[in-house]
Amino acid sequence: MVHKGQSLKSNLFRGRKTTTSQQCGKAYYNCYRTIFDGVERLLAIMFNNQSHPRLTATLAAIVVGLVLAVWTAVSPMLVAFLKENVEPLVANTSLWSNSGTFCQNQWEKVYDWYGGNAYLLGTLGSTNVYGLTFAVLNSLFLYMDITGRPAALVKYKIQPGVNAPPVEPAILRKVALQLPITALVTFVAICLAWPILMWRGCDYGRELPSFWNVLVDFPALMLGEEAGFYFSHRILHHPYLYKRIHKKHHELTAPISIAAPYAYPIENVFSGVLPPLLGPLVTGCHVSTIWLFGCYGLYITVTDHSGYDLPFNFRSPEFHDFHHSKFNSNFGVYGLLDRLLRTDTAYRQSKAAARHRTLNGITPLSNSVKKFKRDKKLK
């Protein structure tokens, strides 16, 4: 018999012995949650975003800088640990050896194509890789926005009542005319920024970095981009700058993918080009890692502005789509600083937050979340 307040699941598993690994896993999880909750409370006290906004920004920047410095210092030890303890487990598999050989061969072709010139690899190479990636990622979304087909995918539109496909030709024309200017400004900014990365000592060699180097570099690259974009984005939302600069990007309250770089040139440089380069400036990683991270960043940018929450897309666009609809929430890329600095409070109380997960089915989350909420009310 199930007593009041006692779940059936707890009765079914009462008496089942837990293994040592389960106990360790539970203890690890509880320890992690305790530490995270404590850090979050401490940061909430330190980063009183409403009372001391300038002090908040300063403290947050200091914390991010310290974390990046520590991560860069310990990353060689992490790579050595992974090579010594994890690589032997996969080193004898055909997938590991064949994929490594394939990637190295393709990189050598690219390296020879640019004559092994570090500056050409960083400038022309980056521009070509990013331009091709942007075009490929936009192809499906642009086709849907222009034609309104296929209906099986258009139904996943997050804001179906705003900029519903087919999108008005005037909007597409206005955005398309901005793209050549954005591409030119981005290329010039990369050409000016790359000598700084060369001075930093970023690797431009013929040999690719190991998988473990890339794996360890990525968290630092993500944190650098998160900090750079969050703070530059919040600065652009200052009333004086928003009215004169950032408002152009917010003309579309329901964004479309090709409008991701739709902004004034100064914003594209300040908030688009520079933040992803902060991580490489700290880590000094290989140019191929910079390209890989840049392509990942473009995937996030295009997906976040697509307006569609497609099935099995591991990056939900709900977080940034909410920013375009409400303006004063969700300033970062990954949500880390928004959570710590409490600039996502309105978002976390909205339906968009309940939909912010990978859709592992064919029912649009806009429908399933409504049904879920109705079921909870009935209970």
SVG drawing of the C-alpha trace seen along z (x, -y; Angstrom):
<svg xmlns="http://www.w3.org/2000/svg" viewBox="-8 -58 63 64">
<polyline fill="none" stroke="black" stroke-width="0.4" points="0.0,0.0 1.3,-3.4 0.9,-6.0 0.3,-9.6 3.4,-11.5 5.1,-8.2 5.8,-7.5 5.2,-4.1 8.7,-4.2 10.3,-4.5 8.4,-1.3 9.4,0.6 13.1,-0.1 13.0,0.0 15.2,3.1 17.2,3.1 20.9,2.9 22.9,0.2 26.4,1.0 29.6,-0.7 29.7,-2.5 26.2,-3.8 27.0,-5.0 30.1,-6.8 28.1,-8.3 25.4,-9.6 28.0,-11.0 29.8,-12.7 26.6,-14.2 25.6,-15.4 29.0,-17.0 28.9,-18.6 25.4,-20.0 26.5,-21.3 29.5,-23.1 27.6,-24.5 24.7,-25.8 27.2,-27.3 29.1,-29.0 25.9,-30.3 24.8,-31.8 28.2,-33.4 28.1,-34.9 24.6,-36.1 25.8,-38.0 29.0,-39.3 27.3,-40.1 24.3,-42.1 23.4,-43.0 20.7,-45.5 22.4,-47.4 26.0,-47.5 26.0,-46.9 29.5,-48.2 31.0,-46.3 29.2,-43.3 30.8,-43.5 34.2,-44.1 34.0,-41.1 32.6,-38.8 35.4,-39.8 38.0,-39.1 36.6,-35.7 36.5,-34.8 40.0,-35.9 41.2,-33.9 39.4,-30.8 40.9,-31.1 44.4,-31.7 44.1,-28.6 42.7,-26.5 45.6,-27.5 48.1,-26.6 46.7,-23.2 45.8,-22.2 49.2,-20.6 48.8,-18.4 45.2,-17.5 46.4,-16.6 49.2,-14.5 46.8,-12.7 44.4,-11.9 47.1,-10.6 48.5,-8.4 45.3,-7.0 42.5,-7.3 44.3,-7.1 45.5,-3.5 41.9,-2.4 41.1,-3.5 44.5,-3.6 44.2,-0.1 40.8,-0.7 40.6,-1.2 38.3,-4.3 41.0,-6.1 43.9,-5.4 42.0,-5.8 40.3,-9.1 43.6,-10.5 45.3,-9.7 42.5,-11.0 42.3,-14.3 46.1,-14.8 46.1,-14.1 43.3,-16.6 45.1,-19.2 48.3,-18.8 46.5,-19.5 45.0,-22.7 48.3,-23.7 50.1,-23.2 47.3,-25.1 48.2,-28.2 51.9,-27.6 52.3,-27.0 52.0,-30.8 50.7,-31.5 49.1,-34.8 47.3,-33.5 46.1,-30.5 44.7,-32.8 43.1,-35.4 42.2,-34.0 41.8,-30.5 39.6,-31.6 37.4,-33.7 36.9,-30.9 36.1,-28.3 33.7,-30.6 32.0,-31.8 31.4,-28.3 30.2,-27.1 27.8,-30.1 26.4,-29.4 25.9,-25.6 24.3,-26.1 21.9,-28.7 20.8,-26.8 18.0,-24.8 16.6,-27.6 16.8,-30.1 14.9,-27.7 12.2,-27.3 11.9,-31.1 11.7,-31.8 9.3,-29.0 7.4,-28.1 8.2,-24.4 8.5,-21.7 5.4,-21.9 6.8,-19.0 9.6,-21.3 8.0,-24.7 5.6,-23.7 8.6,-23.9 8.6,-27.7 9.0,-29.1 7.0,-32.3 4.6,-31.2 2.8,-34.5 5.8,-36.7 7.9,-36.6 6.0,-33.4 7.3,-31.7 7.3,-32.6 9.1,-35.7 8.3,-39.0 10.7,-39.6 11.4,-43.2 12.9,-41.7 15.0,-39.2 16.2,-41.9 17.2,-44.3 19.1,-41.6 20.8,-40.3 22.1,-43.7 23.9,-43.9 25.8,-40.6 28.5,-41.9 29.3,-44.7 29.4,-42.4 31.7,-40.0 34.1,-42.8 34.2,-44.2 34.7,-40.8 37.6,-40.0 39.3,-43.3 38.9,-42.7 40.4,-39.2 43.3,-40.6 44.0,-43.2 43.5,-40.7 45.5,-37.8 48.9,-39.3 48.0,-39.5 47.4,-35.8 50.6,-35.2 52.4,-37.3 50.7,-35.3 52.3,-32.1 49.3,-30.3 50.4,-27.2 50.3,-27.2 52.2,-24.0 51.9,-21.2 51.0,-18.7 47.5,-18.7 47.1,-19.0 46.1,-15.8 42.4,-15.1 43.1,-15.6 44.6,-19.1 41.4,-20.1 39.3,-18.6 41.1,-20.5 41.2,-23.8 37.5,-23.9 36.2,-24.8 38.6,-27.8 37.5,-28.9 33.8,-28.6 34.3,-30.5 36.3,-33.3 33.5,-33.6 30.8,-33.6 32.5,-36.4 33.4,-38.5 29.9,-38.2 28.0,-38.6 29.7,-41.8 29.9,-43.4 26.2,-42.5 25.2,-44.0 27.1,-47.2 25.3,-47.4 22.0,-47.3 22.9,-50.5 20.1,-53.0 22.6,-55.3 24.2,-52.5 21.1,-50.5 19.3,-53.4 22.2,-54.2 23.8,-50.8 22.2,-47.6 18.6,-48.5 19.2,-47.6 19.9,-44.0 16.7,-43.9 14.5,-45.0 13.4,-41.4 11.7,-40.3 11.4,-36.9 14.8,-36.4 15.7,-34.4 19.0,-32.7 20.4,-34.8 19.8,-37.9 22.2,-36.6 25.0,-39.1 22.4,-41.9 24.0,-44.8 26.1,-47.8 29.8,-47.1 31.0,-48.3 28.8,-45.8 29.9,-42.9 33.5,-43.6 32.9,-44.4 30.4,-41.6 30.9,-39.2 34.5,-38.9 36.4,-39.7 34.7,-37.5 35.5,-34.2 39.2,-35.2 39.6,-35.8 39.9,-32.0 42.7,-31.5 44.4,-34.6 44.6,-32.9 45.3,-29.3 47.5,-29.8 45.8,-26.9 46.4,-25.5 44.8,-27.4 42.8,-24.2 41.3,-24.3 40.4,-28.0 38.6,-27.0 36.8,-24.2 35.6,-26.4 34.7,-29.2 32.5,-26.7 30.9,-25.6 30.2,-29.2 28.6,-29.8 26.4,-26.8 25.2,-28.3 24.7,-31.7 22.7,-30.4 20.7,-28.0 19.9,-30.7 18.6,-33.1 16.9,-30.5 13.5,-30.7 13.0,-27.0 13.3,-24.4 13.9,-21.3 13.9,-17.7 17.2,-16.2 19.0,-19.5 21.2,-19.4 21.3,-23.3 17.9,-24.7 17.4,-28.2 14.8,-29.1 17.3,-30.9 18.4,-33.5 15.0,-33.7 13.6,-34.8 16.2,-37.6 14.9,-38.9 11.3,-38.8 11.9,-40.5 15.2,-42.4 16.3,-42.6 17.2,-39.0 19.6,-36.3 22.7,-38.3 25.2,-35.4 25.9,-32.5 25.7,-29.5 23.7,-31.0 26.4,-30.6 26.9,-34.3 23.2,-35.0 22.5,-32.4 25.2,-33.6 24.4,-37.3 20.6,-36.7 19.9,-38.3 17.8,-35.3 15.2,-35.5 12.3,-36.4 13.4,-33.7 13.5,-30.9 9.9,-31.8 8.7,-31.6 7.4,-28.8 10.5,-29.2 12.6,-27.9 10.5,-24.7 11.0,-24.3 14.8,-24.8 15.9,-21.3 16.7,-18.9 13.6,-17.7 13.8,-13.9 10.6,-13.4 8.4,-14.8 5.9,-16.7 6.8,-20.4 7.8,-21.5 5.4,-24.4 2.6,-21.8 4.1,-19.2 4.9,-21.8 1.4,-23.1 0.0,-19.6 2.5,-18.9 1.4,-22.0 -2.3,-21.1 -1.7,-17.6 0.1,-19.0 -2.9,-21.3 -5.3,-18.4 -3.3,-16.4"/>
</svg>
